[in-house]
């Protein structure tokens, strides 16, 4: 009986040893497992780090009763981030995991992604494997799978491009005054009743006022005399000329009486023998019963004599015309054109500081254009908002320059005031950039997309968001209208370093990040001279880029280069 017990115990022990030996053997021969990772150097796109690993097990490696859990882990200086695990099983395990045959071997493919953080920029992707068989488990030595993480996609510039709605200031504003002198039929003499009527008096007062004002000047005086389209054409032509001269004589006497000097070249004299156009306009505005018939006559015949004859054939109607329409056409129209001259730039700048109440809305808004100081511009727009609280341009202007000064909360408050007055495309665009700067990407995209008539600014905002989301084709489409850093970045991230380099050649280089992106393009193209020259320019403008470049996996091939080290140390 004891022999049987001892034998049983011995067999159990041998079984246990053999079982444990299966996974121990797997650990010992772990180097025979082949791993392939895509990409070879991990990258972040759309704020995530994604990869795919394929593992291939050789023949007679994977124990039939083994259960293996493999966990990819991204390890960096300040911590680590684990991806999801993959569980594999031998042939004799009754479960729903990926099965690996013992004799033939087998393979698995596993993909996953995690949210990116800046600590991951210099890291290693390792695989931690634990094999178990029965109650026993063994941890394999960690396997390095890849380096990481290329973080170039995070270099997108959230450059705000607010839209300013400017002033409507005109230094010279045209103005005019018009009056008409009426004549009796077939006459060209000036009647006293005409020269003393109210509109003529107002015209004379207007001319005196212009002559006396320092900020007004005569631009021109026009006289246009007419005869009504009844009677012989030659007679009417002469009549219109005499009416023109009569009006001119009146004006000259009036200017002389008031000591008003106007250059002769300012006078423009014209006469029209038969005022058919005036006749047509009066007919269209009248309620004469046969007006439609008369208007058809005007359109059918171009010969003035035929027109007059056909209209006179309508005897009853013509009697009405003689009393109501034709007398209004016997006139000389006097038109005085004037330029109202506004304050000079120097005066506006002085008044905005000393006597701002002397300025109107457009002059105040224009004053903001005359200074390069963003803080002063903000104060001017704030004053405009106080004086004219219904002017959305004032609050929008304040928001634009608060944003230029980096005052995001103040800019948002100003834009919201503008929105309360007019929720238009401009305000949507500007609030879109506020949301973008605050990291509210979805809100920003919603605002930019709500713009009814997209502009370069809104397209730029949408292009920036597309880069953030990793949609590089969309980004290039949004940004295509003008070379920019972000367009070059999207092109580079889409895999075309040559095109990105060409775009950067047309972008203002007085920017450390432009030089830095050129260096990245050079590194991807294998152009070491171009890379080092631009990296040197980048760190010369922004010394903080030295530390960034030291851990930027775009330059991993050059980490041991003496030239690279001399630039970043």
C-alpha positions as CSV (number, residue, x, y, z in Angstrom):
1,X,0.0,0.0,0.0
2,X,2.8,2.3,0.9
3,X,4.6,1.5,-2.4
4,X,1.5,2.5,-4.3
5,X,1.3,5.8,-2.4
6,X,5.0,6.6,-3.0
7,X,4.6,5.7,-6.7
8,X,1.6,8.0,-7.0
9,X,3.4,10.8,-5.3
10,X,6.4,10.3,-7.6
11,X,4.3,10.4,-10.7
12,X,2.5,13.5,-9.6
13,X,5.8,15.2,-8.9
14,X,7.2,14.2,-12.3
15,X,4.0,15.5,-13.9
16,X,4.3,18.8,-12.1
17,X,8.0,19.2,-13.1
18,X,7.2,18.4,-16.7
19,X,4.4,20.8,-16.7
20,X,6.5,23.6,-15.2
21,X,9.2,22.7,-17.5
22,X,6.9,23.5,-20.5
23,X,6.6,27.2,-19.7
24,X,10.2,27.4,-18.4
25,X,11.3,26.1,-21.7
26,X,9.2,28.7,-23.4
27,X,10.9,31.4,-21.3
28,X,14.3,30.0,-22.1
29,X,13.6,30.0,-25.8
30,X,11.7,33.3,-25.9
31,X,14.3,34.8,-28.2
32,X,13.1,32.5,-30.9
33,X,9.8,34.3,-31.1
34,X,9.8,37.0,-33.8
35,X,8.0,40.3,-33.3
36,X,7.3,42.9,-36.0
37,X,6.0,46.3,-35.0
38,X,4.3,48.9,-37.2
39,X,5.5,51.7,-37.2
40,X,9.1,51.0,-36.2
41,X,9.2,54.2,-34.3
42,X,5.8,55.1,-32.7
43,X,4.1,58.3,-33.6
44,X,1.3,60.3,-32.2
45,X,-1.6,61.4,-34.5
46,X,-4.9,62.9,-33.4
47,X,-3.6,62.9,-29.8
48,X,-3.1,59.2,-29.7
49,X,-0.3,56.7,-30.0
50,X,-1.2,53.6,-32.1
51,X,0.7,50.6,-33.1
52,X,0.3,47.0,-34.4
53,X,2.5,44.1,-33.3
54,X,2.7,40.8,-35.0
55,X,4.3,37.9,-33.1
56,X,5.4,34.6,-34.8
57,X,6.0,31.5,-32.7
58,X,8.3,28.8,-34.1
59,X,7.5,25.1,-34.4
60,X,7.4,23.0,-31.2
61,X,7.6,26.1,-29.0
62,X,4.2,26.9,-27.6
63,X,3.3,24.4,-24.8
64,X,-0.1,22.7,-25.4
65,X,-1.2,23.5,-21.9
66,X,0.3,27.0,-21.6
67,X,-1.7,30.2,-21.2
68,X,0.3,33.4,-22.2
69,X,-0.7,37.0,-21.5
70,X,1.4,39.6,-23.4
71,X,1.1,43.3,-22.5
72,X,2.7,46.0,-24.6
73,X,3.9,48.9,-22.3
74,X,5.2,52.3,-23.2
75,X,7.9,53.1,-20.7
76,X,9.3,56.6,-20.2
77,X,11.3,58.5,-17.6
78,X,8.4,59.6,-15.4
79,X,6.2,56.5,-15.7
80,X,4.6,54.1,-18.1
81,X,1.4,53.4,-20.0
82,X,0.1,50.0,-20.7
83,X,-1.8,49.1,-23.8
84,X,-4.4,46.3,-23.8
85,X,-3.2,42.8,-23.3
86,X,-3.5,39.9,-25.7
87,X,-4.0,36.3,-24.3
88,X,-2.8,33.3,-26.2
89,X,-3.5,29.6,-25.4
90,X,-2.1,26.2,-26.2
91,X,-4.0,23.5,-28.0
92,X,-5.3,21.8,-24.8
93,X,-6.6,24.9,-23.2
94,X,-10.4,25.1,-23.3
95,X,-11.0,28.9,-23.7
96,X,-11.8,31.5,-26.4
97,X,-8.3,33.0,-26.8
98,X,-6.1,32.9,-29.8
99,X,-4.7,29.4,-30.1
100,X,-1.1,28.7,-31.0
101,X,-0.3,25.1,-32.3
102,X,2.6,23.2,-30.7
103,X,3.9,21.4,-33.8
104,X,3.2,23.9,-36.5
105,X,3.7,27.1,-34.4
106,X,1.5,30.1,-35.1
107,X,1.2,33.9,-35.0
108,X,-0.9,36.7,-33.6
109,X,-1.6,40.3,-34.5
110,X,-2.5,42.9,-31.9
111,X,-3.4,46.6,-32.4
112,X,-4.1,49.2,-29.9
113,X,-3.8,52.9,-29.1
114,X,-3.5,55.1,-26.0
115,X,-3.8,58.8,-25.3
116,X,-0.5,60.7,-25.8
117,X,1.2,62.7,-23.2
118,X,4.4,64.7,-23.5
119,X,6.4,62.3,-21.3
120,X,6.1,59.7,-24.0
121,X,8.2,61.7,-26.4
122,X,11.3,59.7,-25.5
123,X,10.2,56.2,-24.6
124,X,10.4,52.5,-25.4
125,X,7.7,50.1,-26.2
126,X,8.3,46.8,-24.4
127,X,6.4,43.6,-24.2
128,X,5.8,42.0,-20.8
129,X,4.9,38.3,-21.1
130,X,3.5,36.0,-18.4
131,X,3.0,32.3,-19.1
132,X,1.0,30.1,-16.8
133,X,0.4,26.4,-16.7
134,X,-1.9,25.0,-14.1
135,X,-1.1,26.8,-10.8
136,X,2.4,27.8,-12.0
137,X,3.3,31.0,-13.7
138,X,6.5,32.5,-15.1
139,X,7.4,36.1,-16.1
140,X,9.5,36.3,-19.2
141,X,12.2,38.9,-19.7
142,X,10.8,42.1,-21.2
143,X,11.2,42.4,-24.9
144,X,11.8,45.8,-26.5
145,X,9.5,46.2,-29.5
146,X,10.1,49.8,-30.7
147,X,11.2,53.3,-29.8
148,X,8.8,56.2,-29.4
149,X,7.3,58.6,-29.8
150,X,7.5,60.9,-32.8
151,X,5.4,63.9,-31.7
152,X,5.6,66.2,-34.7
153,X,1.8,66.3,-35.0
154,X,1.7,68.1,-31.7
155,X,3.6,71.0,-33.2
156,X,0.5,72.4,-34.8
157,X,0.3,76.2,-34.2
158,X,-3.0,77.4,-32.9
159,X,-2.5,80.8,-34.4
160,X,-5.6,83.0,-34.0
161,X,-6.7,84.9,-37.0
162,X,-9.5,87.1,-35.8
163,X,-11.4,89.2,-38.3
164,X,-11.6,93.0,-37.7
165,X,-14.5,95.0,-39.1
166,X,-13.0,98.3,-39.7
167,X,-14.3,101.9,-39.8
168,X,-16.2,103.6,-42.5
169,X,-14.2,106.8,-42.1
170,X,-14.0,109.1,-45.1
171,X,-11.8,112.2,-44.8
172,X,-13.6,113.8,-47.8
173,X,-17.3,113.2,-47.8
174,X,-19.3,114.4,-50.9
175,X,-22.4,116.6,-50.2
176,X,-24.7,118.5,-52.5
177,X,-27.7,120.8,-52.7
178,X,-30.2,121.0,-55.6
179,X,-32.8,123.5,-56.6
180,X,-34.8,124.1,-59.8
181,X,-35.9,127.3,-61.5
182,X,-39.1,126.9,-63.4
183,X,-40.1,128.7,-66.6
184,X,-43.3,129.5,-68.3
185,X,-44.1,127.9,-71.7
186,X,-41.8,129.2,-74.4
187,X,-40.1,131.6,-72.0
188,X,-36.6,131.9,-70.6
189,X,-36.8,134.9,-68.3
190,X,-36.3,134.7,-64.6
191,X,-39.4,135.4,-62.5
192,X,-39.0,137.0,-59.1
193,X,-41.4,134.4,-57.7
194,X,-39.0,131.7,-58.6
195,X,-35.9,133.4,-57.3
196,X,-37.5,134.1,-53.9
197,X,-39.0,130.6,-53.3
198,X,-37.8,128.5,-50.4
199,X,-35.6,126.0,-52.2
200,X,-33.6,128.8,-54.0
201,X,-33.1,130.6,-50.6
202,X,-31.9,127.4,-49.1
203,X,-29.5,126.9,-52.0
204,X,-28.0,130.4,-51.5
205,X,-27.6,129.8,-47.8
206,X,-25.9,126.6,-48.5
207,X,-23.4,128.2,-50.8
208,X,-22.7,130.9,-48.2
209,X,-22.1,128.3,-45.5
210,X,-19.7,126.4,-47.7
211,X,-17.8,129.5,-48.6
212,X,-17.4,130.4,-44.9
213,X,-16.5,127.0,-43.5
214,X,-12.9,125.9,-43.3
215,X,-13.8,122.2,-43.7
216,X,-15.9,122.6,-46.8
217,X,-14.9,123.3,-50.4
218,X,-16.8,123.7,-53.7
219,X,-16.3,120.7,-55.9
220,X,-18.5,121.8,-58.8
221,X,-21.7,123.6,-59.8
222,X,-23.8,122.1,-62.5
223,X,-26.6,123.7,-64.5
224,X,-28.9,121.6,-66.7
225,X,-31.6,123.3,-68.6
226,X,-34.6,121.7,-70.3
227,X,-37.4,122.4,-72.6
228,X,-40.6,120.3,-72.6
229,X,-41.1,118.0,-75.6
230,X,-43.8,120.0,-77.3
231,X,-43.4,122.4,-80.2
232,X,-40.7,122.5,-82.9
233,X,-37.3,120.9,-82.0
234,X,-35.2,123.8,-83.2
235,X,-37.2,126.2,-81.2
236,X,-36.9,124.0,-78.1
237,X,-33.2,123.7,-78.6
238,X,-32.7,127.4,-78.6
239,X,-35.1,127.8,-75.6
240,X,-33.2,125.3,-73.5
241,X,-29.9,127.2,-74.3
242,X,-31.5,130.5,-73.2
243,X,-32.8,128.9,-70.0
244,X,-29.3,127.6,-69.3
245,X,-27.8,131.0,-69.7
246,X,-30.4,132.6,-67.6
247,X,-29.7,130.2,-64.7
248,X,-26.0,130.8,-65.1
249,X,-26.4,134.6,-65.0
250,X,-28.4,134.2,-61.8
251,X,-25.7,132.1,-60.2
252,X,-22.9,134.4,-61.1
253,X,-24.8,137.4,-59.7
254,X,-25.6,135.5,-56.5
255,X,-22.0,134.4,-56.0
256,X,-20.8,138.0,-56.6
257,X,-23.4,139.4,-54.2
258,X,-22.2,137.1,-51.4
259,X,-18.5,137.4,-52.2
260,X,-18.3,133.7,-52.9
261,X,-15.3,132.8,-55.1
262,X,-15.7,129.7,-57.3
263,X,-13.3,128.8,-60.0
264,X,-14.8,129.0,-63.5
265,X,-13.7,125.4,-64.2
266,X,-16.1,124.3,-61.5
267,X,-19.1,125.2,-63.6
268,X,-20.6,122.6,-65.9
269,X,-23.4,123.8,-68.2
270,X,-25.7,121.6,-70.2
271,X,-29.0,121.8,-72.0
272,X,-31.5,119.3,-73.3
273,X,-33.8,120.4,-76.1
274,X,-36.7,118.1,-75.3
275,X,-36.8,116.3,-72.0
276,X,-38.3,113.0,-73.0
277,X,-36.6,111.1,-70.2
278,X,-38.1,113.5,-67.7
279,X,-41.5,113.2,-69.4
280,X,-41.3,109.4,-69.1
281,X,-40.5,109.4,-65.4
282,X,-43.4,111.8,-64.6
283,X,-45.7,109.7,-66.7
284,X,-44.7,106.5,-64.8
285,X,-45.3,108.2,-61.5
286,X,-48.7,109.7,-62.5
287,X,-52.2,108.3,-62.3
288,X,-53.2,109.6,-65.8
289,X,-55.7,107.1,-67.3
290,X,-53.9,106.6,-70.6
291,X,-50.4,106.6,-69.3
292,X,-49.7,103.0,-70.4
293,X,-50.7,103.9,-73.9
294,X,-48.5,107.0,-73.9
295,X,-45.5,105.0,-72.5
296,X,-46.0,102.5,-75.4
297,X,-45.8,105.4,-77.9
298,X,-42.5,106.5,-76.3
299,X,-41.1,103.0,-76.7
300,X,-42.4,102.5,-80.3
301,X,-41.1,105.8,-81.8
302,X,-37.6,107.3,-81.6
303,X,-38.4,110.3,-83.7
304,X,-39.4,113.2,-81.4
305,X,-41.7,114.7,-83.9
306,X,-43.6,111.4,-84.4
307,X,-43.9,110.9,-80.7
308,X,-45.3,114.4,-80.2
309,X,-47.8,114.0,-83.1
310,X,-49.0,110.6,-81.8
311,X,-49.5,111.9,-78.3
312,X,-51.3,115.1,-79.5
313,X,-53.7,112.8,-81.4
314,X,-55.0,111.7,-78.0
315,X,-56.7,115.1,-77.6
316,X,-58.3,114.6,-74.1
317,X,-55.1,113.1,-72.7
318,X,-52.9,115.8,-74.2
319,X,-55.0,118.5,-72.4
320,X,-54.1,116.8,-69.1
321,X,-50.4,116.6,-70.1
322,X,-50.4,120.3,-70.9
323,X,-51.6,121.1,-67.4
324,X,-50.0,118.4,-65.2
325,X,-46.8,117.1,-66.9
326,X,-45.3,119.5,-69.4
327,X,-45.0,122.5,-67.1
328,X,-42.8,120.5,-64.7
329,X,-40.3,119.9,-67.5
330,X,-39.7,123.6,-68.3
331,X,-36.8,124.2,-65.9
332,X,-33.1,124.7,-65.1
333,X,-31.7,122.4,-62.4
334,X,-29.0,123.9,-60.2
335,X,-26.8,121.4,-58.4
336,X,-24.0,122.5,-56.0
337,X,-21.5,119.7,-55.2
338,X,-19.3,120.1,-52.1
339,X,-16.5,118.2,-50.4
340,X,-16.8,118.0,-46.6
341,X,-13.2,117.7,-45.3
342,X,-12.7,115.8,-42.1
343,X,-10.0,116.0,-39.4
344,X,-6.4,115.1,-40.3
345,X,-4.7,112.0,-38.9
346,X,-2.8,114.2,-36.5
347,X,-5.9,116.0,-35.3
348,X,-7.8,112.7,-34.8
349,X,-4.9,111.3,-32.7
350,X,-4.8,114.4,-30.6
351,X,-8.5,114.6,-30.1
352,X,-8.8,110.9,-29.1
353,X,-6.6,111.7,-26.2
354,X,-7.6,115.2,-25.3
355,X,-11.2,115.8,-26.6
356,X,-12.6,112.5,-27.8
357,X,-16.2,113.9,-27.6
358,X,-15.4,115.9,-30.7
359,X,-15.1,112.8,-32.7
360,X,-17.9,110.7,-34.2
361,X,-18.1,106.9,-34.3
362,X,-16.2,106.4,-37.6
363,X,-13.5,108.8,-36.5
364,X,-13.0,107.0,-33.2
365,X,-12.8,103.6,-34.9
366,X,-10.4,105.1,-37.5
367,X,-8.2,106.4,-34.6
368,X,-7.5,102.8,-33.6
369,X,-6.0,102.3,-37.0
370,X,-3.6,105.2,-36.5
371,X,-1.6,103.6,-33.6
372,X,0.5,100.5,-33.5
373,X,0.1,100.0,-29.8
374,X,-2.4,97.1,-29.1
375,X,-3.1,98.4,-25.6
376,X,-4.0,101.8,-27.0
377,X,-6.1,100.2,-29.7
378,X,-8.0,98.3,-26.9
379,X,-8.7,101.5,-25.0
380,X,-10.0,103.3,-28.2
381,X,-12.4,100.4,-29.0
382,X,-13.5,100.4,-25.3
383,X,-14.3,104.1,-25.5
384,X,-16.2,103.5,-28.8
385,X,-18.2,100.8,-27.0
386,X,-19.0,103.2,-24.2
387,X,-20.1,106.0,-26.5
388,X,-21.9,103.8,-29.0
389,X,-23.1,100.6,-27.1
390,X,-25.0,99.4,-30.1
391,X,-21.9,99.2,-32.3
392,X,-20.8,95.6,-32.6
393,X,-17.6,96.7,-34.4
394,X,-16.3,98.5,-31.3
395,X,-16.6,95.3,-29.1
396,X,-15.3,93.1,-31.9
397,X,-12.3,95.4,-32.4
398,X,-11.5,95.3,-28.7
399,X,-11.7,91.5,-28.8
400,X,-9.3,91.3,-31.7
401,X,-6.6,93.3,-29.9
402,X,-7.2,91.7,-26.5
403,X,-6.5,88.5,-28.3
404,X,-3.3,89.9,-29.9
405,X,-2.1,90.8,-26.4
406,X,-2.8,87.3,-25.2
407,X,-5.8,88.3,-23.0
408,X,-8.0,85.3,-24.0
409,X,-10.7,85.8,-21.3
410,X,-11.0,89.5,-22.0
411,X,-11.1,88.9,-25.7
412,X,-13.9,86.3,-25.3
413,X,-15.9,88.7,-23.1
414,X,-15.6,91.4,-25.8
415,X,-16.6,89.0,-28.6
416,X,-19.6,87.9,-26.6
417,X,-20.7,91.5,-26.3
418,X,-20.4,91.8,-30.1
419,X,-22.3,88.6,-30.5
420,X,-25.2,89.9,-28.4
421,X,-25.5,92.7,-31.0
422,X,-24.8,90.8,-34.2
423,X,-24.3,87.0,-34.2
424,X,-22.7,87.1,-37.6
425,X,-19.9,85.3,-39.5
426,X,-17.2,87.6,-38.1
427,X,-18.2,86.9,-34.5
428,X,-18.5,83.1,-35.1
429,X,-15.0,83.1,-36.6
430,X,-13.5,85.1,-33.7
431,X,-15.1,83.0,-31.0
432,X,-14.0,79.9,-32.9
433,X,-10.4,80.9,-32.3
434,X,-11.1,81.6,-28.7
435,X,-12.4,78.0,-28.3
436,X,-9.4,76.7,-30.2
437,X,-7.0,78.4,-27.9
438,X,-8.9,77.1,-24.9
439,X,-8.6,73.6,-26.1
440,X,-12.3,73.3,-26.9
441,X,-11.8,71.7,-30.3
442,X,-15.3,70.5,-30.9
443,X,-16.8,73.9,-30.0
444,X,-14.3,75.6,-32.3
445,X,-15.1,73.3,-35.2
446,X,-18.8,73.9,-34.7
447,X,-18.3,77.7,-34.7
448,X,-16.1,77.7,-37.8
449,X,-18.5,75.4,-39.6
450,X,-21.4,77.7,-38.9
451,X,-19.9,80.5,-40.9
452,X,-22.2,81.0,-43.9
453,X,-19.5,82.5,-46.2
454,X,-16.2,80.9,-45.4
455,X,-13.1,83.1,-45.4
456,X,-9.4,82.3,-45.4
457,X,-9.5,82.8,-41.6
458,X,-12.3,80.2,-41.0
459,X,-10.6,77.8,-43.4
460,X,-7.4,78.2,-41.5
461,X,-9.2,77.5,-38.2
462,X,-10.7,74.3,-39.7
463,X,-7.4,73.3,-41.1
464,X,-5.7,73.6,-37.7
465,X,-8.4,71.5,-36.2
466,X,-8.0,68.8,-38.9
467,X,-4.3,68.6,-38.0
468,X,-5.2,68.2,-34.3
469,X,-7.5,65.4,-35.2
470,X,-5.0,63.7,-37.5
471,X,-7.0,64.3,-40.7
472,X,-4.1,65.6,-42.9
473,X,-5.9,65.4,-46.3
474,X,-8.7,67.6,-44.9
475,X,-6.1,69.9,-43.4
476,X,-4.3,70.4,-46.7
477,X,-7.6,71.1,-48.4
478,X,-8.6,73.8,-45.9
479,X,-5.1,75.4,-45.9
480,X,-4.3,75.2,-49.6
481,X,-5.0,78.8,-50.5
482,X,-1.9,80.3,-48.9
483,X,1.5,78.9,-47.8
484,X,1.7,78.6,-44.0
485,X,3.5,76.7,-41.3
486,X,0.4,74.6,-40.6
487,X,0.0,73.7,-44.3
488,X,3.7,72.6,-44.4
489,X,3.1,70.6,-41.2
490,X,0.0,68.8,-42.6
491,X,1.9,68.0,-45.8
492,X,4.9,66.6,-43.8
493,X,2.6,64.5,-41.6
494,X,0.9,63.2,-44.7
495,X,4.3,61.8,-45.8
496,X,5.6,64.4,-48.3
497,X,8.6,65.9,-46.8
498,X,9.8,67.4,-50.1
499,X,6.6,69.3,-50.7
500,X,6.6,70.4,-47.0
501,X,10.1,71.8,-47.5
502,X,9.0,73.7,-50.6
503,X,6.0,75.2,-48.8
504,X,8.2,76.3,-45.9
505,X,10.4,78.1,-48.4
506,X,7.5,80.5,-49.1
507,X,6.7,81.1,-45.4
508,X,8.1,83.9,-43.3
509,X,11.3,82.4,-41.8
510,X,11.5,84.9,-39.0
511,X,10.0,82.3,-36.7
512,X,11.9,79.7,-34.7
513,X,9.2,77.0,-35.3
514,X,9.5,77.5,-39.1
515,X,13.2,76.8,-38.9
516,X,12.5,73.9,-36.6
517,X,10.0,72.3,-39.0
518,X,12.5,72.8,-41.8
519,X,15.0,70.9,-39.7
520,X,12.5,68.0,-39.3
521,X,11.9,68.0,-43.0
522,X,15.6,67.8,-43.6
523,X,16.0,64.9,-41.2
524,X,13.2,63.0,-42.9
525,X,14.9,63.6,-46.3
526,X,18.3,62.6,-45.0
527,X,19.7,66.1,-45.8
528,X,22.0,66.5,-42.8
529,X,23.3,70.0,-43.8
530,X,19.8,71.4,-44.3
531,X,18.7,69.9,-41.1
532,X,21.6,71.2,-39.0
533,X,21.6,74.7,-40.5
534,X,17.9,75.1,-39.8
535,X,18.1,73.6,-36.4
536,X,20.9,75.9,-35.5
537,X,18.7,78.9,-36.7
538,X,15.8,77.6,-34.7
539,X,17.6,77.3,-31.3
540,X,19.3,80.7,-32.0
541,X,15.9,82.3,-31.9
542,X,14.4,80.1,-29.2
543,X,16.9,78.4,-26.9
544,X,14.2,76.3,-25.3
545,X,14.1,74.3,-28.5
546,X,17.4,72.8,-27.5
547,X,15.8,70.6,-24.8
548,X,12.9,69.8,-27.2
549,X,15.2,68.7,-29.9
550,X,17.3,66.5,-27.6
551,X,14.4,64.1,-27.2
552,X,12.7,64.6,-30.5
553,X,12.7,61.2,-32.2
554,X,12.7,62.9,-35.6
555,X,16.5,63.3,-35.0
556,X,17.2,59.9,-33.5
557,X,19.7,59.1,-36.3
558,X,21.7,62.2,-35.2
559,X,21.6,61.8,-31.4
560,X,25.2,60.6,-31.3
561,X,26.4,63.2,-33.9
562,X,28.9,65.7,-32.6
563,X,27.4,68.4,-34.8
564,X,23.9,67.7,-33.4
565,X,25.2,67.6,-29.9
566,X,26.9,71.0,-30.3
567,X,23.7,72.5,-31.4
568,X,21.5,71.2,-28.6
569,X,23.9,71.3,-25.7
